[in-house]
Amino acid sequence: MTIHGAVIKEQDVTFAIFAVKPEVTRYTVRITAARQELAAFFPNMPIVLMSQDASGAPHYYGRKDIVEFLQTIRLSQIPWKTYHIY
């Protein structure tokens, strides 16, 4: 599996953020399943999912304090990279 994401350390919190399709974030069950699956590859890190609406605006799903932080920055400020997960 290939996924677009980033590992970020901000204010002594290291977390992982991943871009997913809106279909993943449409239902709580899918959000939970995706975060649990990714947590196996990024242990001991809070996992945040990000999807974009039709206008390109990001929407974040995860720990409240991290989501609030992400809402204050631009998507281009996130150090995105491609992860190959097997």
Sequence and secondary structure as in RCSB ss.txt:
>XXXX:A:sequence
MTIHGAVIKEQDVTFAIFAVKPEVTRYTVRITAARQELAAFFPNMPIVLMSQDASGAPHYYGRKDIVEFLQTIRL
SQIPWKTYHIY
>XXXX:A:secstr
 EEEEEEEEETTEEEEEEE  HHHHSSHHHHHHHHHHHHTTSTTS EEEEEE TT  EEEES HHHHHHHTTS G
GGS  EEEE  
